[in-house]
C-alpha cells in the first residue's frame, strides 16, 4: 500500500521503494498486536559501503518477499520483472509507476535492447537493480531454482558490483500448503559481501552464476543460531 501511495504522488520515482519503507513503519506498528513478524537482517553495511550503481540478486520464495525487501532496500533501487506483469490489472500499473524494469523473455532482441538501455540508464542516473535470478517463485520451499544469467550479463557488461541477498525460508511462521501465517515469527535476511566484476569477462558468466548460487545456498542452509 505504501509503495502504491508513493507511486501515485511521485510516479516513476527511483526512490519509491526506499521511501515506502518509512511510510510503512506506522502500519507495522499498528499491526503488531495481531501480526508480529520481525525482519532480522545482517550485512546491511554492504549497501552503504558499495557505490551505486550495483545489482542486487535475491532468492524468490513468495509474495511475502516484498516485506523484507521493503525493510532493507537501499536508496535509488528499482526491481526487474517479466513483461507479463505489466498487463496484470492494477499490479502492472503500480509496478510501472514505481519504475519497474520489464523484460520480455519471449523476445530475445527486445530483451537485449532493454538490457542495453538499462545499463546506460544505470550509469547515467546512478540507480541499482533488484533482480530475482531464479526467474520465478520457488514453490518447493527448499533450496533455490537454477539461476538465469540476465543479472550477471548486466553486471559484467556494465562492470558494476553484484550484492547477493538471501532470505531464509518462512517455515517458522508460514504453512506453505495451508497458506496460513502464524501471529509471530522472524524473517532472517543476509546481505552478502559485494562481488567485484571489474576484472571479469563475459566468458566468466556461467562460472560466476553457479558459484554465486552455491554461496547463497550455503547461507540459506545455515542454522538460525548463526543470525
C-alpha positions as CSV (number, residue, x, y, z in Angstrom):
1,X,0.0,0.0,0.0
2,X,2.8,2.4,0.9
3,X,4.5,1.7,-2.4
4,X,1.3,2.5,-4.3
5,X,0.8,5.8,-2.5
6,X,4.3,6.9,-3.3
7,X,3.9,5.9,-6.9
8,X,0.8,7.9,-7.3
9,X,2.3,11.0,-5.7
10,X,5.7,10.7,-7.4
11,X,5.2,8.5,-10.4
12,X,8.3,6.8,-11.9
13,X,10.4,7.9,-9.0
14,X,13.6,5.9,-8.5
15,X,13.2,6.1,-4.7
16,X,9.7,4.8,-4.5
17,X,10.6,1.5,-2.8
18,X,13.1,3.2,-0.4
19,X,10.6,6.0,0.7
20,X,7.8,3.5,1.2
21,X,9.7,1.6,3.9
22,X,9.4,4.6,6.1
23,X,5.7,5.1,5.4
24,X,5.1,1.5,6.2
25,X,6.6,1.8,9.8
26,X,3.3,3.2,11.3
27,X,1.3,0.3,9.6
28,X,3.7,-2.3,11.0
29,X,3.3,-0.8,14.5
30,X,-0.5,-0.9,14.2
31,X,-0.5,-4.5,13.0
32,X,2.0,-5.7,15.7
33,X,-0.7,-6.9,18.2
34,X,-2.1,-9.3,15.6
35,X,0.9,-10.0,13.3
36,X,4.3,-9.6,14.9
37,X,6.7,-10.7,12.1
38,X,10.2,-9.3,12.6
39,X,12.9,-8.9,10.0
40,X,16.4,-9.8,11.3
41,X,19.0,-8.6,8.8
42,X,22.8,-8.7,8.8
43,X,25.2,-7.3,6.4
44,X,23.3,-4.1,5.6
45,X,26.5,-2.1,5.8
46,X,27.4,-3.5,2.4
47,X,24.7,-1.4,0.7
48,X,26.3,1.8,2.2
49,X,29.9,0.8,1.5
50,X,29.2,-0.1,-2.1
51,X,28.9,2.8,-4.5
52,X,25.9,2.8,-6.9
53,X,25.1,1.6,-9.4
54,X,25.1,-2.1,-8.5
55,X,23.0,-5.3,-8.9
56,X,21.2,-6.9,-6.0
57,X,20.2,-10.5,-6.6
58,X,17.9,-12.3,-4.2
59,X,16.2,-15.7,-3.9
60,X,12.4,-15.7,-4.5
61,X,10.0,-17.7,-2.4
62,X,6.6,-16.0,-2.5
63,X,4.9,-12.6,-2.5
64,X,6.0,-12.4,1.2
65,X,9.4,-11.5,-0.2
66,X,8.2,-7.9,-0.6
67,X,8.0,-7.4,3.1
68,X,11.7,-7.9,3.9
69,X,12.6,-6.3,0.6
70,X,10.9,-3.1,1.7
71,X,12.5,-3.2,5.1
72,X,16.1,-3.3,3.8
73,X,16.0,-1.8,0.3
74,X,18.7,0.9,-0.2
75,X,18.0,4.3,-1.9
76,X,17.6,4.6,-5.7
77,X,16.8,0.9,-6.2
78,X,14.2,-0.5,-8.6
79,X,13.1,-4.0,-9.4
80,X,13.2,-6.1,-12.6
81,X,10.1,-8.1,-13.6
82,X,8.9,-10.2,-16.5
83,X,6.9,-8.1,-19.0
84,X,3.7,-10.2,-18.5
85,X,3.2,-8.5,-15.1
86,X,2.8,-5.1,-16.9
87,X,-0.5,-6.4,-18.3
88,X,-1.9,-7.6,-14.9
89,X,-4.7,-5.2,-13.8
90,X,-3.7,-2.8,-11.0
91,X,-0.5,-4.7,-10.2
92,X,1.0,-4.0,-13.6
93,X,0.2,-0.3,-13.5
94,X,1.5,0.0,-9.9
95,X,4.7,-1.7,-10.9
96,X,5.2,0.7,-13.9
97,X,4.6,3.7,-11.6
98,X,7.4,2.6,-9.2
99,X,9.9,2.4,-12.2
100,X,10.0,-1.4,-12.5
101,X,12.1,-2.5,-15.4
102,X,10.2,-5.0,-17.6
103,X,12.0,-7.7,-19.6
104,X,10.3,-9.5,-22.5
105,X,11.7,-13.1,-22.1
106,X,9.9,-14.3,-25.2
107,X,11.6,-11.8,-27.5
108,X,15.4,-12.1,-27.3
109,X,16.1,-9.0,-29.4
110,X,13.7,-6.9,-27.3
111,X,15.3,-8.2,-24.1
112,X,18.8,-7.3,-25.3
113,X,17.6,-3.8,-26.2
114,X,16.1,-3.4,-22.8
115,X,19.3,-4.5,-21.1
116,X,21.4,-2.1,-23.1
117,X,19.1,0.8,-22.2
118,X,19.1,-0.3,-18.5
119,X,22.9,-0.3,-18.4
120,X,23.0,3.2,-20.0
121,X,20.4,4.5,-17.6
122,X,22.0,3.0,-14.5
123,X,25.3,4.7,-15.2
124,X,23.6,8.0,-16.0
125,X,21.1,8.1,-13.2
126,X,23.2,6.0,-10.7
127,X,20.5,3.7,-9.6
128,X,20.5,0.0,-8.5
129,X,18.6,-3.0,-9.8
130,X,16.9,-5.6,-7.6
131,X,16.7,-8.9,-9.5
132,X,15.3,-12.4,-8.6
133,X,17.7,-14.6,-10.7
134,X,15.6,-17.7,-10.3
135,X,13.1,-16.0,-12.6
136,X,10.0,-17.2,-10.7
137,X,8.9,-18.2,-7.2
138,X,10.4,-21.3,-5.8
139,X,7.2,-23.1,-4.7
140,X,9.1,-26.0,-3.1
141,X,10.3,-24.1,-0.1
142,X,13.6,-25.8,-0.4
143,X,16.9,-24.7,-1.9
144,X,16.9,-22.4,-5.0
145,X,15.9,-22.9,-8.6
146,X,18.7,-22.6,-11.2
147,X,19.7,-19.0,-11.8
148,X,19.1,-17.2,-15.1
149,X,22.1,-15.2,-16.3
150,X,20.5,-11.8,-17.1
151,X,21.6,-10.2,-13.8
152,X,25.2,-11.4,-14.4
153,X,25.2,-10.2,-18.0
154,X,24.2,-6.7,-16.9
155,X,26.8,-6.6,-14.1
156,X,29.7,-7.8,-16.3
157,X,28.8,-5.6,-19.3
158,X,28.4,-2.6,-17.0
159,X,31.4,-3.6,-14.9
160,X,29.4,-3.0,-11.7
161,X,29.2,-5.0,-8.4
162,X,26.8,-7.7,-7.5
163,X,25.4,-7.9,-4.0
164,X,23.7,-11.2,-3.2
165,X,20.8,-11.2,-0.7
166,X,19.5,-14.4,0.9
167,X,16.0,-14.6,2.6
168,X,15.7,-17.7,4.7
169,X,12.7,-20.0,4.4
170,X,9.4,-18.8,6.0
171,X,8.6,-22.2,7.5
172,X,8.9,-20.9,11.1
173,X,5.7,-18.9,10.7
174,X,4.2,-19.7,7.3
175,X,2.5,-23.0,6.4
176,X,3.0,-23.1,2.6
177,X,0.5,-25.9,1.9
178,X,-2.3,-24.4,4.0
179,X,-1.2,-20.9,3.1
180,X,-1.6,-19.8,6.7
181,X,0.5,-17.3,8.7
182,X,1.2,-17.6,12.4
183,X,1.0,-14.5,14.5
184,X,4.6,-14.3,15.4
185,X,7.9,-15.2,13.7
186,X,11.1,-13.8,12.2
187,X,12.4,-13.4,8.7
188,X,16.2,-13.9,8.5
189,X,18.0,-11.9,5.8
190,X,21.7,-11.9,4.9
191,X,23.2,-9.2,2.7
192,X,26.4,-10.9,1.4
193,X,29.8,-9.3,0.5
194,X,29.7,-7.5,-2.8
195,X,31.2,-9.3,-5.8
196,X,33.6,-7.1,-7.8
197,X,33.2,-7.7,-11.6
198,X,35.8,-5.3,-12.9
199,X,38.3,-8.0,-13.8
200,X,35.7,-10.3,-15.3
201,X,34.9,-11.1,-18.9
202,X,31.6,-12.2,-20.5
203,X,33.1,-15.7,-20.7
204,X,33.1,-15.8,-16.9
205,X,29.3,-15.5,-16.7
206,X,28.4,-19.2,-16.4
207,X,31.0,-19.9,-13.7
208,X,30.1,-16.7,-11.8
209,X,26.4,-17.6,-11.9
210,X,26.9,-21.0,-10.4
211,X,29.5,-20.0,-7.8
212,X,27.3,-17.2,-6.6
213,X,24.3,-19.6,-6.4
214,X,26.3,-22.1,-4.3
215,X,27.5,-19.4,-1.9
216,X,23.9,-18.2,-1.5
217,X,22.7,-21.8,-0.8
218,X,25.3,-22.1,2.0
219,X,23.8,-19.1,3.7
220,X,20.3,-20.4,3.1
221,X,21.0,-23.6,4.9
222,X,22.7,-22.0,7.9
223,X,21.0,-22.6,11.3
224,X,19.1,-19.7,12.8
225,X,21.6,-19.5,15.6
226,X,24.1,-18.0,13.2
227,X,21.9,-15.0,12.7
